[in-house]
Every structure is written in C-alpha cells, then in structure tokens.
Amino acid sequence: MTGTVTGEVKLTNSLIDAAVVNDVVNKPYMVSRLFNIVGGRATGNIDFDIPDGMRLIVETISVSFTLATPGNAVLQYLTSAGGTSQFGFIPLQPQGTIVDSFGQAKSWIVGTQAITLRLDAQPGQDDEFILFPTVSAVNGTGSASVAGYLVPIP
C-alpha cells in the first residue's frame, strides 16, 4: 500500500531525536597538534578543547612519532569531560627507519585508532581531552590528530 502526505508533518514521539539521526547537522571536528619530544617526553600537554555547549563525538585518533634513534612509544589518552576521568591506550606500530623529506633517516612509529567517545565540554576548561605520549628515544617530534564531530549538548 502506498500513500501521499501533503502539508506539514510533525513528529510527536519524544523517543526519536531526528537531529541525532541526521548527521548533516553535525559540525566536523578535525584538530591536529605538533609536539617535540625531549628526554623521552612530549614538551607540554597535547590537549584538545571542546567548545562550550558542545559534545565531541571522537571517531578517530591518529599519532605519529619521528625519532632521532630507534625506540618504542606508548600513547595514553585521558578525559575528564562529563565529570569523571576516563583513560585508555592507542596501539602503535613501529615503521622502521625512513628517510624524511630533508634527507635525514628517522625512526617512525604510528598509530590510528577508530574509537567512539562522547565527551561533553566543561565550561571554562580548554583541555577536556589530553594525549600523553611516552617514548624510549631521547629526542624527536610528533603529531596527533583527533577527528569526529560536534553536536550541541542536549
């Protein structure tokens, strides 16, 4: 059986949130940070801000390390968004020694994790999501990216 609906259609069932189903209304979030590694630690926090009044749905976390000497790395994430602390680890994979665009041989370690995290902004806070790399090599550089989308906090 088929039919035609004309005029204005209103949804009266409060169990369905049409804004959540339609991801076209979501604002993409792709933020990257570069950092230096000195003495096996990143210099400063690698933090990501969630704009006030918004919820960040994290879908992917990516990181790369280019180290002066071969080594190992661990990447931990921490969030206090929502009032409780949560943490986890991102798996990393050594790529071996690769000559960079400047002709220097560097040891690379990379990792990408598909993940779903729902993180609410904390008013006045600008570090709701933080990455903590620990590296066995003494010096190097790194980059980290968080990708997902923002929605208004209901």
Summary of the structure (lengths in Angstrom):
residues: 154
radius of gyration: 20.5
end to end distance: 37.3
largest distance: 70.9
contacts: 416
relative contact order: 0.35
helix: 5%
strand: 56%
